[in-house]
Amino acid sequence: MKILLLLLSLLTAYIINAQEKLATTNSEVLFEASVPLFEPIKAGNKNVHCVLNTKKGTILFTVDIENFSFERSLMQEHFNKIYMESSKYPKATFKGLIEKFDLKNIASEATEYYINGKINLHGQSKNIRVPATIKKVANGMEIISNFNLNTDDYKIEIPYIIRNKVSKSVKVSVKSVL
């Protein structure tokens, strides 16, 4: 009987804890580092992991660098070998806190929030604060954020020969449905 009660209480605790976290492995990160008059430099990754603790408002993104997909395979190869050194730095992470987040206030109309956190990219860490919109959708909750990152902040070297063809200010777009 004691074992049955113990198992029942563990199961209940697991169910309660599971409701505190929403997660997906299908978040999307897009970036663009294009410069006018030159070939577009943009890529996307649709296999980004995201976990949101709805009780605390903490959020975590994990991105496998090699999963970014480019139109041209040569760009993808250069991105992984030369710029991002993905064999040395295979993942990028962001751990943050959604300011003033309260699950009961999330509605079908998008509301703007700010997310404070630390991004770890290319072996470098930096605190950032980014805007995001959050709303209820048919299959969960949608979080969208658009912001810029500077390649210098993460010691991403752009070879001299193409420096004028690649922007140091990279436009980043994140979309997650949890």
N, C-alpha and C positions, 0 to 999 in steps of 0.2 A: 504494500500500500504506500509506504514511504517513497519507494522508487517511482511509482506512478505519479504521486504528487510532485516529486522533484522534476520528472520529465514534463509534466503539464505546466509547471511554473517556468521552466526553461523555454518551452515552446511559446508561452504567452509573452515572455520577455523578448524573445526573438521577433515575434510579430509586432510588438510595440516598437522595438528598435528599428525594424524594417520600414515602418511607416515614417520614421524620422528622416530617412534618406531616399532621395530620388536619384536615379542613375541612368546613364545611357552610354553606349559605345558608338553611337552614330552622330555625334556632334560634328559640325563642319567648321573648318578654319580655312579662310581664303586670304591670300595676300597678293599685293601688287607693288612692285618696285620699278615701275615703268618711268621712262623719261620721254617727254614729247619728241617727236620726230625719229624715234628709234623703235626697234622691235619691242612689243609688249612683253613684260616680264611679270607673269602671274601664275599662280598655282593654287590648288585646292587639296584638302585632305578631309575626307568624309568618314574617317574612322577614329575620331577623337573621343577619348573617354572623359566623362564628366560625372561628378558626384556632388550633389547638393544636400547638405544637412539642413532640413527645413526648420528644425528647432533652434539652431544656432545661427543660421544664415551663412554658414561657411560653404565655400565652393572650391572644387579642385578640378583642374583640367590636366590631362596627360596627352601629349602629342608625340607620336612616333614620326620623327623627321623624315625617314625614308618613304613614308606613305604620301608625301606631297606629290601630286601629279601635275605635270606640265604638258603643254601641247607638243612641244618638241623634246624628244628623248635626250638630245645633247644638253639642253638646258637642265634637265633633271639630273643628268650625270654630273655636270659642273656644280650644280647646287649642292648635291650630296658630298662630292669629293673635295671641291675647292672652297666653297663658301661655308657650308654648315659643318663640314667634317663629321658627317653622320656616323661614321664608324667609331669615332672618338666620343661624340656627343649625340647618342641615338635618340634622346628624348628631350622634350621641352615640357616644363610644368608651370602651372600657375596655381597658387594657393591664396585664397582671398576671403574677404568677409563682405557680404552685401550690406551696405549701410542701411539701417532702419528697416530691415527685412522682417516681414511678418506674414506668414503663409495665409492667414485669414484675410489679409488685405489684397491678395492677388485676385484680379478680376479679368474679364474677357477684354477689357480695354487696357492697352499697354500703358504702363506706368514707368517713369524714368527713375532709376536708382544709380548709385555709384558703387563700384566695387573697388575696395582697397586690398592690395595684396602684393605678393612677391612673385615675379616671373623669373624662372631659371631657364636660360637659353644659351646655347653654345658655351657652357661652362661658367657663365656669368649670371649673377643674381642682381635684380634691381626691383625696388619698390615702385609700384605704379598705382594710379587711381584712374579708372576708366568709367565712362558712362555705359549704362545698359538699360534696355527696356525689358520688362518682364510682364507676361500676361498668361492667362489660362487659355488653352486651346483644347480642341476635341480630345486629343490623345495625351494630355498632360499639361505641362507648363513650358512656355517658350521663353528663352533668354537670348537676346541679340545685343551684340556690342561691336562698335566700330571705333578704332583708335589707331594711332601711329606709333611705330617703334623706330628707333634710330640704330642703324647697324654699328655705329661707333660704340654705343653703350654696351654692346655684347661682343666687342672685339671681332666682328665679322669683317675680314679683310676683302676688299674689292680690288682685284688686280689693276694696276695702273693703266694698262692698255685699254680697259673697258670702263674705267671709272666714270666717264661722262655718259655712259649708256645705261647705268644702273643707279637708281635713286638710293641715297642713304636713308631717306625717310620712307619707311615701308608702311603702306596702308594695310591694316589687318581688320578682317571681319570675322566675327564668331557667331554661330547660330547653334543653339542647343534646344532640343525638345526632350524634356525629362518626364 
